[in-house]
Amino acid sequence: MNLSTPLSRTLLVAAVALSAQAAMAQQQLVPAQSEVQFTARQMGVPLDGHFSKFSAQVAFDPAKLATSKITFTVDTGSATLGSRETDAELPKPAWFNVPKFPQAQFESSSIKALGGGKFEVAGKLTIKGNTQNVVVPVALAQSGATTTATGTLPIKRLAFKIGENEWADTSMVADDVTVKFKLALTGVPKL
């Protein structure tokens, strides 16, 4: 290919851009090696739970953070605290209202490198139709073809109307909830 012509240069740039997009599009979540947990407090006692169904659409390149994008979706109906009685309450309107809001979603708006495999991912978190701006600290570690992203995000459940009516009383169930995640991804470029 003669790179001296404008058309040839344009085609080369387009081919490189498509190649980069294809590489980022091949990034996949490995659900069996991933987890999303949460901890709430009821009358001062920690309650640990998790979500068993979630997905991610990742286009992340540590060398191109401005064009990197992460969308993470959780099926709210997959929440469990390990108790049949409590688990029966979580899908109801006062808590996750699963029939009306079957999914919670995080969508990144910017990613900032902090060094040493650490990043700040800013974006919008939507739960039960309520959206809040959040900044998620994320640490990345690579082992072979797998990149593991871990982080902890504190949220205020009442900002998302989780636990309404009589459950809005924070002396019964604390407003603070901690969400922890470990996401195994394949196809992420070398850090």
C-alpha positions in Angstrom: 0.0 0.0 0.0 1.3 3.4 -1.0 1.0 5.5 2.2 1.7 8.8 0.3 -1.9 9.1 -0.9 -4.6 10.6 1.3 -6.9 7.7 0.6 -4.3 5.1 1.7 -3.6 7.0 4.9 -7.3 7.2 5.7 -7.7 3.5 5.0 -4.8 2.7 7.3 -6.1 4.9 10.1 -9.6 3.3 9.7 -8.1 -0.2 9.8 -6.1 0.6 13.0 -9.2 2.1 14.6 -11.4 -0.9 13.7 -8.7 -3.3 14.9 -8.6 -1.4 18.3 -12.4 -1.5 18.6 -12.5 -5.2 17.7 -9.8 -5.9 20.4 -11.8 -3.9 23.0 -15.1 -5.6 21.9 -13.6 -9.0 22.7 -13.4 -8.2 26.4 -15.6 -10.5 28.3 -16.8 -11.0 31.8 -16.0 -14.4 33.3 -19.1 -14.9 35.6 -17.8 -18.0 37.3 -14.8 -16.1 38.6 -16.7 -12.9 39.4 -18.9 -11.8 42.3 -20.9 -8.8 43.6 -21.5 -8.7 47.3 -23.2 -6.2 49.6 -23.3 -5.6 53.3 -26.1 -3.8 55.1 -26.8 -3.4 58.8 -30.0 -4.3 60.5 -30.2 -3.1 64.1 -26.4 -2.8 64.1 -25.9 -6.4 62.9 -24.1 -6.8 59.5 -26.1 -8.7 56.9 -24.0 -10.0 54.0 -25.6 -10.7 50.7 -24.8 -11.1 47.0 -26.2 -10.9 43.5 -25.9 -14.1 41.5 -26.8 -12.6 38.1 -24.9 -9.7 36.5 -23.3 -8.7 33.2 -20.7 -6.2 31.9 -20.0 -4.6 28.6 -16.4 -3.5 28.7 -14.3 -1.6 26.2 -11.2 -0.7 28.4 -7.7 0.2 27.2 -5.4 1.6 29.9 -3.6 3.5 27.1 -6.9 5.1 25.9 -8.9 5.9 28.9 -10.8 8.8 27.2 -12.5 6.3 24.9 -12.8 3.4 27.4 -16.3 2.6 28.5 -17.8 0.3 31.2 -21.5 -0.6 31.6 -22.4 -3.0 34.4 -25.8 -4.4 34.9 -27.2 -6.4 37.9 -30.4 -8.4 38.0 -32.0 -7.1 41.2 -34.1 -10.3 41.5 -30.9 -12.3 42.0 -30.2 -10.6 45.4 -29.9 -12.9 48.3 -29.2 -12.6 52.0 -29.3 -16.3 52.5 -32.6 -16.4 54.4 -35.8 -17.5 52.8 -37.9 -14.9 54.7 -35.6 -12.0 53.9 -35.1 -13.1 50.3 -38.8 -13.2 49.8 -39.0 -9.5 50.8 -36.2 -8.2 48.6 -38.1 -8.3 45.3 -41.1 -6.4 46.8 -41.9 -2.7 46.0 -40.4 -1.4 49.3 -37.0 -2.9 48.5 -35.9 -3.6 44.9 -39.3 -3.6 43.3 -38.1 -6.2 40.8 -41.3 -6.4 38.7 -40.9 -2.6 37.9 -37.1 -2.3 38.1 -35.6 -5.7 37.2 -32.1 -4.3 36.8 -29.7 -1.8 38.4 -27.0 -0.3 36.1 -23.7 1.5 36.3 -22.5 3.4 33.3 -19.1 5.0 33.2 -18.6 8.6 32.1 -14.8 8.9 32.7 -11.9 6.8 33.9 -8.9 8.3 35.6 -5.6 6.4 36.2 -4.1 6.8 39.7 -1.0 4.6 39.1 -0.1 1.1 40.3 -3.1 -0.5 38.6 -5.6 1.7 40.4 -8.3 3.8 38.7 -11.2 6.0 39.6 -14.2 5.2 37.5 -16.9 8.0 37.5 -20.3 7.4 36.3 -24.0 7.1 36.9 -25.5 4.4 39.1 -29.2 3.7 38.6 -31.3 1.6 41.0 -35.1 1.6 41.1 -35.2 4.4 38.5 -33.1 6.7 40.8 -29.8 7.8 39.4 -26.8 9.1 41.4 -23.3 10.2 40.3 -20.7 7.9 41.9 -16.9 7.5 41.7 -15.8 3.9 42.0 -12.2 3.1 43.1 -11.0 0.1 41.1 -7.8 -1.9 41.4 -6.8 -4.1 38.4 -4.5 -7.1 38.5 -3.5 -9.3 35.6 -2.6 -12.9 35.6 -2.2 -14.6 32.3 -5.1 -13.7 30.0 -7.4 -12.7 33.0 -7.7 -9.2 34.4 -9.4 -9.0 37.8 -11.1 -5.7 38.8 -11.9 -5.3 42.5 -13.4 -2.4 44.4 -15.7 -1.2 47.1 -18.5 1.3 46.7 -20.3 2.7 49.6 -23.9 3.9 48.8 -26.8 5.3 50.7 -29.8 3.0 50.2 -32.4 5.8 50.7 -30.9 7.8 47.8 -32.2 4.9 45.6 -35.4 4.3 47.6 -34.3 0.9 48.7 -36.3 0.2 51.9 -39.2 2.5 51.7 -42.1 3.3 54.1 -41.5 1.7 57.5 -38.1 0.5 56.3 -36.9 4.1 55.7 -36.2 4.2 59.5 -32.4 4.0 59.7 -32.5 2.9 63.3 -33.8 -0.4 62.0 -31.8 -0.7 58.7 -28.8 1.6 58.3 -28.7 3.9 55.3 -25.1 2.9 54.5 -24.6 -0.2 52.3 -21.2 -1.4 51.1 -21.0 -3.0 47.7 -17.9 -5.0 46.9 -17.1 -6.5 43.6 -14.6 -8.8 41.9 -14.9 -9.0 38.2 -12.7 -11.3 36.1 -12.3 -10.1 32.5 -10.6 -11.5 29.5 -9.2 -9.5 26.5 -8.0 -6.5 28.5 -4.8 -5.0 27.1 -1.6 -5.2 29.2 -1.5 -2.7 32.0 
